[in-house]
Amino acid sequence: MDNFPHHYSAVASAAPEGDVRLDSAGLPVLSSAPPREFNGPGDRWSPETMLTAAVADCFVLTFRVIARASNLAWTSLECRARGTVDRVDGGMRFTHFNVHARLAVPAGTDEQKARRLLAKAEQGCLVRNSLTSEFHLEADVEIAG
């Protein structure tokens, strides 16, 4: 890992109408538009869906590191995140994220250890820790039989 601080850059470009073009050096270009809830087309990534995806992605990547460091064998992890935007103090913001993680592990795995590591991943997730929203983790551990 590089020394801190880390810096990340992105550029958003737009005309008065149409998609927003999102660029970052060395990465594929993304197109963004408002979600349907904000009168957008609803068929493109929006800032709201990208932030929600970032919560899920960060959880999975954090779990991967923690599981490796803890010698936990696992076969798959699916993380579904749902973000809630609401009006607060005269403005709008994300108020809550519900994260549902489904972890598949081989037979003989210590289920309690797996659950502890899922909780540790939630607490260690950089994106989660950067937001003031409430978080709720639901975790299922499926042991292969």
Summary of the structure (lengths in Angstrom):
residues: 145
radius of gyration: 17.9
end to end distance: 37.1
largest distance: 58.0
contacts: 360
relative contact order: 0.14
helix: 30%
strand: 34%
